[in-house]
Amino acid sequence: MKKTVGILAHVDAGKTTFSERALYLSRAIRSLGRVDHQDAFLDAHPLEKQRGITIFSGQACFQLNGDTIYWLDTPGHVDFSTEMERAVSVMDYAILVISCAEGVQSHTETVWRLLESYGVPVFIFLNKIDRTGADPDAVIAQMRKRLSPEILDLRAYQSTAAMDEATQEAVAAQDEELLETLFSTGYDESLWHASLTKQITQRRCFPVMAGCALEGTGVAEFLARFAVLTPTNYHHEDLLTAQCYRVRHDAQGMRLCFLKLLTGTLCVKDELPLPGGPVKVNELRIYHGEKYTATDLAQAGDIVAIPGLEGVKPGDRIGLDGVNQFRTVPMMAADVLWDEKTVPAFRMMQALRVLEDEDPSLAVEEARGHISVHVMGKIQLEVLRQLMQERYGYAITFGPFRVLYKETIAAPAIGWGHYEPLRHYAEVMLRIVPTAPGSGVTFRSLAHVDELSLNWQRLIAGHVSEKQHKGVLTGAPLTDVCVELLAGRAHLKHTEGGDFRQAVYRGIRNALMHAESVLLEPIYGFAITAPSEQYGALSGALTRMQASVESPEYDGDSITLRGEAVFSLFAAWQEDFMALTRGRGSLQVWMSRYAPCKNQQEIVDAAGYNPCADDSPDSVFCAKGAGFTVPWDQVKNYAHTSYEE
């Protein structure tokens, strides 16, 4: 079998050390490296060695119990969560490492929710059981409370030939037939093993084992159990489907596109069915750390790198409809600052586009004379600064963080887009309707095919989805709307595909100019645990931020506060949190949702955005053999289409 296994953790839980031990025990590496010695196999980048943390997802390939394992080591720091999610999207199973000394930490719950959203079965390794104060029983109780009540303690089964009585009962408790068998005929190893395997793959239980990765305690036993409890079922006889999970550039600047084959077979000289047309594959590589082996054949379950493959980015699916929409998105942006006398702006953009190719969440933008990037936090900015210096010799810094807003509308609005310079013609009548939060931008057609042929309607749908449309308040991304095509017109001779692109862009913009726009700001969810005597200080701080807080949860001498707060206020307060709690509190945060901004006019005024500076809301008509521009608020009077309910 072929298995893609990811290893995840909160930073400093021992994830890379566990990976190192697993690779050594499986004979994938000859000697053990260490993070503090800067020689860990999968932390090969100089920045990772320097900082002692995983920044880029690493890949190893080895044999375990006769199976081919693709081992994905992911970043544990919250600033690199987007990198982690791209790896999660192709995992068959995940190993979550939790430190017995620290327990469930802030980023652990974020990782857990992400694995849940992708439906990835999870094994848990309790690490650092040798540390002073380590209490595995207490951490398991904590996991059952904060992660899932279906945490299954397999420590007693970790290195024994058969399940102990408590484990037998725990496995049978999730399987009615097995429970009846236990009471009638007793324990049967094969039945229990089959049931446990099924429960794990269906995420009905989450097995926990323990040890010390640095000393090697418990790792071999964990891997032995893991190997026999993780079946996969790939079909290489089906048509080829695949997903791109990462893009890298090697030392020579060659673009490497990493594909996880979901079904089918891919051979050298085969053609990949890409949206822009078929592309021939000239080389297939299987990476193990920084080195690779060339192969002529890859099958479902394999992860291969294709050098020089263009037109495919992380999240793209080949042979399948749609693109994987990643859930982890930055909520901040920062301007890139540099000496333009030494590096022209177009050169800076070229370099940043390469980094964006590897990490699409950077969303590099050039507007109003500034270049900006979307980021998760300060550590990511520092890494970007070092990468630009290392790869290109460009010295850059960054301006202050600013919040990434979004825009929607409060009520339906109609707009027209008309494009008719000489020998061109296209018109659309669009209605933009508000939709549920988190729905993005969708499309539906209400136009009759007798009025506008189906091929033009499909083209219009493509133009709606092919770009990120901007709102008219601050130029923030438009979201939570449905663009409805009410009517449209084409010309038998003069209409080309690009004409409808112009009409659609202008029509959406025109509708927004007529709409009541709403500015949306990011809302953080948070969970604070601190000594109960600090409740007053915490409550006061949260009240000043206008946070909504649930009823406090008391557990002995500690208190937990959960709620939501506006990101722009809460993000700055995080730096003061440890000082407020004198280092005795823990804080977990996550992106909860977007909500209407309470100080919308203040933000809009500060932005000083000109809504006509990007896509024009005006239209182009033709009279007496020449095109002329009609201002957005007069287009309705010139339009050639109308609509009746």
Secondary structure by P-SEA (a helix, b strand, c coil): cccbbbbbbccccaaaaaaaaaaaaaccccbbbbcccccccccccaaaaaacccccbbbbbbbcccbbbbbbbbbccccaaaaaaaaaccccbbbbbbbcccccccaaaaaaaaaaaabbbbbbbbcccccccccaaaaaaaaaacccccccccccccccccccaaaaaaaacccaaaaaaaacccccaaaaaaaaaaaaaaccbbbbbbbbcccccaaaaaaaaaaaabbbbbbccccbbbbbcbbbbcccbbbbbbbbbccccccccccccccccbbbbcbbbbbcccbbbbbccccccbbbbbcccccccccccccccccccccccccbbbbbbcccccccaaaaaaaaaaaaaacccccccccccbbbbbbccaaaaaaaaaaaaaccccccccccbbbbbbbbbcbbbbbbbbbbccccbbbbbbbbbbccccccbbbbbccccccccaaaaaaaaaaaccccccccccccccccccccccccccccccccaaaaaaaaaaaaaaaaaacbbbbbbbbbbbcccccccaaaaaaaaaaaaccccccccccccbbbbbbcccaaaaaaacccccccccccbbbbbcccccccccaaaaaaaaaccccccccccbbbbbcccbbbbbccccccccccccccc
